[in-house]
Amino acid sequence: MPLHHGRRAVLPSLLAALTLLAAGCTSDGGSDEEATTSASSAPAEPTAEPIEWTDCNDLLQPLLAGRPGSERGMTFECGQVTVPISYDEPGGERLPLRLVRGVHPQQTEKIGSLVVNPGGPGASGLDAALGLALTLPEDVLRRFDLVGFDPRGVASSSPVECIPDATKDRIVAAEPQPTSAEQLDSVFDLAREVAEGCAERYESPAALGAFNTVDTARDMDLIRQSLGEEQLTYLGYSYGTTLGSTYAELFPDRVRAFVLDAAVDPDADLRAAGEARAAGLEAGFDAFAQNCTGLIAGCPLGADPRVFVDELMLQASQAPIASTKEGETRQATPGVVLTAIQAGLYDTRTWPQLSQSLAAARAGDAAGLFSLADSYSGRLQDGRYSNLLDANLAINCADTEEEVDTDEVRALAAEWDAEYPLFGANAAAGLYNCTPWEADRTPLPTVDAEGSAPILVVGNQGDPVTPLPGAVNLAEDLTAGVLLTWQGQGHTAYPKNQCVNDAVNAYLIDLVVPVDGLTCPA
């Protein structure tokens, strides 16, 4: 059961704090149960009340201390909103969503709130807001409150939890390049096991299907109302572009300025998206390899990193590789190796860590590989997992009615393995994940967002996770879409490049829309 998600790199150590943050983010001291069972007093139509923000600096500041950007002195408040579990029953039971708000100490001429989503689906918006508080251009932070929220089913917002930690360890460790009948049977069996466990945990298809993007977009409009904003200013990365475009389709007149960075292709079905992902990761690995072999100090993976990885995968399949980290009992299988590689390709800043970790594993120490793989899968230091994998699967499956049967997966695994030797079979196997999923589906709408203000779509020529054609298609589909391309490597572009930063900052602050098709050099 391969892992397939796109997420922006954030601050891994903050994941462990989300449980505490959930406890500290209530607006009235009430519990989740109290918020969820207040249906009898809910209005006939979904409405939003002002958020009662509470100071949570004592909880968050120690987590950020010493990190680059912490000297900015951002301060943080926590809060919550409640939203209908089902918008078909707006007066029915509600669930709480957790929020965090960051304020720059030199804020002047405030425009409003900048709401952010980091992708996944399943990545924490609270975590993302804290990370972005350290990295976004201060020109933007001085004009906006920075607001992150955990979407329904994610992290601290009524998290969907139905995959045991031990099963997640098995998912990460499983054969990553399944091509034989036996290997693919194991993939199908694990997908069915997970689907059956989640269906049993949530009892009804409607309950499990409540974690979907369309309803999250509706939640986001209630958040807009709670923030007191007439229109929404939004920054979404990766899957966050899907959430943003869905919001724009549902509420086009409520768009002030939307930046959709590293766009998921809205025109690709499951098969096309899977193949594009395999191709993107292959190209990303080639770029990583070329960079490594061009280092003056020499590449720790030798003259041909692809051959090195093939040999390492074989080594790990014959004798899983131990870790020197104290207390670590896991051994790295080929699944761990490939998961670590995927994690390392997201950002060029992690390329040195990836090459060193691969070299160390070849020498018998998988500690670096586990560090990368765990950051990708949401595994915490104590062996527990965040609910990233649960939420990713639940939301992805709720968002589509497409299903791919076992015969087609077998055929595509063979075909894509030949064309994309590192990632092709993995991508094909992932197409089966939602086939046995037993939950209501709420397919994503076709988007054009007719009537919206201009929407800025940012694409990256070297994005291994959401390749550039996705951004081109989204910008073309949106009636008011404007495309900005960065000729760089890695997943997402803003705020990694000054040319991109200048264009995005002017758009967010002054609504100055860049020329459609603007290209920024690497």
Secondary structure, DSSP 8 states (H G I E B T S, - for coil): -----EE----GGGGGGHHHHHHH--SSS--HHHHHT-GGG--SS--------EE-HHHHHHHHTTSTTGGG--EEEEEEEEEES-TTSTTS-EEEEEEEEEE-TT--S--EEEEEE-EETT--HHHHHHHHHHHS-HHHHTTEEEEEE--TTSTTSS----S-HHHHHHHHHS-SS--SHHHHHHHHHHHHHHHHHHHHHH-SHHHHHT--HHHHHHHHHHHHHHTT-SSEEEEEETHHHHHHHHHHHH-GGGEEEEEEES---TT--HHHHHHHHHHHHHHHHHHHHHHHHT-TT--TT-S-HHHHHHHHHHHHHHS-B---STT----B-HHHHHHHHHHHHT-GGGHHHHHHHHHHHHTT--HHHHHHHHHHHTB-TTS-B-SHHHHHHHHHHHT------HHHHHHHHHHHHHHSTTTHHHHHHHTTTTTT--S----------TT---EEEEEEEE-SSS-HHHHHHHHHHSTTEEEEEEEEESS--TTS-HHHHHHHHHHHHH-----TTEEE--
